[in-house]
Amino acid sequence: MAAYKYAQHFVANQDPEFDRSHLPGSIVPYSGIYRCTNCGDEVACNKHTRFPPQNHRQHRTRLPIRWRLVAAAIQRP
């Protein structure tokens, strides 16, 4: 689970993007912290790069890796 110290730097958001899951190796839609829905591992990913591949780590339960956004990085113009 992602941890933080200063709550004032976070805001709740109901954007549907937080409900989508992404395949390993697919293009990252938003910069932020993503969590595997099956094992709980987290990774920081940058927009337009690729998620780690399926073989970067194997689950003990052999469940597939699926990445879900847990904290989006917002850049101000």
Buried (B, 14 or more C-beta within 10 A) or exposed (E): EEEEEEEEEEEEEEEEEBEEBBEBEEEBBBBBBBBBBBBEBBBEBEEEEEBBEEEEEEEEEEEEBBBBBEBBEEEEE
